[in-house]
């Protein structure tokens, strides 16, 4: 049998012929399944089904090897090249993270003014010439009922690569306790970086992963969305958990500015999160992102309320006799002015 010879040679050297042989084998199985009256049918069917099972097993290994060979973490410099010029960090800044610290509280506002018209270029996560091959392999595996195997291979290969891309960028896995113990200056800088990381993660890395999933699993919406959800789950959790830790941390007046910046980036990314994380498998991610946005807004509102209450309760008896502005009045004016800049 010609198909058997091609399958015995394996898929690595000539994948196209190998896939053609599988199609021929399936046609033979269908033919002999409808010819149960022939004495030789059962023997041929058993042989063909055994050969098909081996062929699909070889495809799984080929899919795993091909996906693994071309799945590499994206270096920060490559990601920065995908950003609009106005958002690229300065080369002299630590870790190339640019002016992302919290000291310039209207930094995100300045960026947001150009975000809508800014041009982001998705990074190439897997070479375009490889994607059709992965698609053809995935198609055969899905038709053979190997959805769970392909899901596991895809998740176990792509998820660590995405996590490593974020780690190289500077994303850290921090607990609520870690956040509580940090000095304010350190935490303020990390919040500024988090805002930058969120934009890069959603607009470049997650969007890039979605594009790869869409191409490899085209026409198979269920497994496509499930693969994407499982690949991104850990990375999304690390990013959102930091935001959640800030939203739930002890309130103080100086945190209001960064809380508003964090709220703004979540609001900015909302539409893209809704578009990228489509399907039932991604529902939890969308709910978590929306929940964080609401918590940040609530915490900011409560923080401003704390400030208002503190001013009302200020017990200073310092009298200003020379006609200058009272220190408390000056502080409140500067605080509110800074808030609306």
Secondary structure, 3 states (H helix, E strand, C coil): CHHHHHHHHCCCCCHHHHHHHHHHHHHHHHHHHCCCCCCCHHHHHHHHHHHHHHHHHHHHHHHHHHHHHCCCCCCHHHHHHCCCHHHCCCCCCHHHCCCCCCCCCCHHHHHHHHHCCCCCCCCCCCCHHHHHHHHHHHHHHHHCCCHHHHHHHHHHHHHHHHHHHHHHHCCCCCCHHHHHHCCHHHHHHHHHHHHHHHHHHHHHHHHHHHHHHHHHCCCCHHHHHHHHHHHHHHHHHHHHHHHHHHHCCCCCCCHHHHHHHHHHHHHHHHHHHHHHCCCHHHHHHHHHHHHHHHHHHHHHHHHHHHHHHHHHCCCCCCCCCCCCCCHHHHHHHHHHHHHHC
